[in-house]
Amino acid sequence: MVFSSMVFMCVFLPAVFVLHCILPGIRAKNALLLLASVLFYAYGEPVYIILLFISTLLNYFCACGIDRFRNHRKGILVLAVICNLGILIVFKYTDFILGMVNSVTGLHLPLPQIRMPIGISFFTFQAMSYVIDVYRETTRAQKNYAKVLLYISFFPQLIAGPIVKYHDVAAEIDQRTVTLDGVALGIRRFSAGLCKKVLLANTLGLVADNLFGASAGSINGAGAWLGAISYMLQIYFDFSGYSDMAIGLGWMFGFHFKENFNYPYISGTIREFWRRWHMSLSGWFLEYLYIPLGGNRKGKFRTVVNKMIVFLCTGIWHGAAVNFLFWGVYHGFFLMLEEYIPWIGKKALL
């Protein structure tokens, strides 16, 4: 089920919103949102709802284990990270890895053609951030499994983000207020995101698809530029539109998610671009990968290596294909140039 579908807008959302308003008490409201989120995911992925439960149970028990067994905290954390990444690799990257092995070695290993569960990258990263934060003691382990499941599976941000940290919504899971102003702002934000997705992204997507699908000899320079710009804007309006809709839905139910896009195409440098584009993902990699690798504390060369690792991971996170890997290397390369040749970044900002 997608936010722009008639089933969601005309049936699912109105029913859940009305029931959320009339049900008394936070426990009943949370139970409703949890049931709605499970139904929302099961509508599109009836089989992989089991995977969602397995992932949340794994991280729930690991977080509780870290909190309880203090002498084995690091081992439990390593186990949680390995299991989360293992699930992600199996269901998202198996065919890609085997295909690369076949290309390099000349083997003909069969590809299992595993269908990727919707939103697996988002809910896996959220689950990992929860366990890591419990290990760092920036978040208390939640003893109520239903609250952990609601945090990870909450339908506004389940399939397309933004990536939400547990400590950002923990208080609102326990106690929140839905106001008329908040609902009005939420509806307006959702409507703006819906327009981005349906009116702009989908229309620009048709232009890009038609131009990219045409034969090379039938497109002139202007047509090639039109296709490239259309695709660039399609990606932005599609992704930021979904983020707007998720943030708007959160407001309607009393949750406040952080912004995910901040006009990235006005950036003057690659570094600034990543401070504005998919900010929840950039922040996740900064906090849980770049800084643990050493960040910029171990010299310029190590800083560049750390950034390249981060952008390799960022590229492959976006999709299991060589072009996404190249995209990550491309951004990492220009960040490296900005690091070693500072006048490039200064000149770009003029």
Secondary structure, DSSP 8 states (H G I E B T S, - for coil): --TTSHHIIIIIHHHHHHHHHHS-SHHHHHHHHHHHHHHHHHHH-TTTHHHHHHHHHHHHHHHHHHHH-GGGHHHHHHHHHHHHHHHHIIIIIHHHHHHHHHHHH------------TTHHHHHHHHHHHHHHHHHTSS---S-HHHHHHHHH-HHHHTT-----HHHHHHHHHS----HHHHHHHHHHHHHHHHIIIIIIHHHHHHHHHHHHS-GGG--HHHHHHHHHHHHHHHHHHHHHHHHHHHHHHHHTT-------S-GGG-SSHHHHHHHSSHHHHHHHIIIIIHHHTTTSS-HHHHHHHHHHHHHHHHHHH-SSHHHHHHHHHHHHHHHHHHH-HHHHHHHH-
